[in-house]
Amino acid sequence: MVFPQPPFRQCHASTLVQAADGHLLVACFGGANEGAPDVGIWLTSLGSKGPAAPRQVATGAVGDTLRYPAWNPVLFRPRGAGPLFLFYKVGPNPREWWGMVKTSADNGATWSGPRRLPPGVLGPIKNKPVQLANGTILSPSSREEASGRWRVHLEKSMDQGQTWQVIPVDPGSALDVIQPSILVHPGGRLQLLCRSKQGAVVQAWSEDGGNTWGKLSKTTLLNPNSGTDAVTLRNGSFLIVYNPDVPGKDWFNGRSKLRVAASADGVAWHDVAVLENGTTEEFSYPAIIQTTDGLVHITYTYDRKNIKHVVLRAPK
């Protein structure tokens, strides 16, 4: 487990990144329970001697007297000598939250003050941005509207995350989707994989490096209205971590089984690992990266009590 002695009652929505010095950083939100005012962003590092003592590195404090919950941290390190980013959300609920960011110039040891993202920019909602070969950063984002509709979009930066442009993705679709991941295919093709209310992981494709996107459509992967994450491996193949179930009566149903599926083309998927095979527990909201040594690292919510860290060898 990432937290040998968790400093909170519940936690969720982990994120991980390999810092410039090679070690892993893991963050999540934690507090009394999701949505409570005391929920903040907690960070730890994973080294050869185990996890470091966790630190709270961000809260939802607004001024001296008002405090909202913090939500869904996302760690991201662009190429080059720039800072490490910690994106997160602050607000009373996902329909009204706003995007925040902090930066670190020393591999997460210290952090800048919080900065609110510009109006209309939420930052990556759950999953990591990708940086294309030309340096463009694409941040996978989404909105949960007051009407109940869910819509995904991209946020594009061409200046190492200083400014952002919003790119819509099939805004007229009848599918309700949030929390996309971005896969990078050859020839400028990109693929989004999204959580949905419609019982399947939903995809969209771009043929021009993410500037425009085609229609949303269901994949063959099941989705019980739960977050996923996916990664492009250095050998060009793809992995997704997902809950292989359909929606139940409540939003938290169907999260007791967690699997890893692989694909060579982003279309045909097959399971390659079973991470959890529970019955009523919650094993959910995975994050996945490949580190410089080629290993695949996954973190995920462990029944809201802790964050579990798993290491896999990349499929050949």
Secondary structure, 3 states (H helix, E strand, C coil): CCCCCCCCCEEEEEEEEECCCCCEEEEEEEECCCCCCCCEEEEEEEECCEECCCEEEECEEECCCEEECEEEEEEECCCCCCCEEEEEEECCCCCCCEEEEEEECCCCCCCCCCEECCCCCCCCCCCCCEECCCCCEEEEEEEECCCCCEEEEEEEECCCCCCCEEEECCCCCCCCEEEEEEEECHHHCEEEEEEECCCEEEEEEECCCCCCCCCCEEEEEECCCCCCEEEECCCCCEEEEECCCCCCCCCCCCCCEEEEEEECCCCCCEEEEEEEECCCCCEEEEEEEECCCCEEEEEEEECCCEEEEEEEECCC
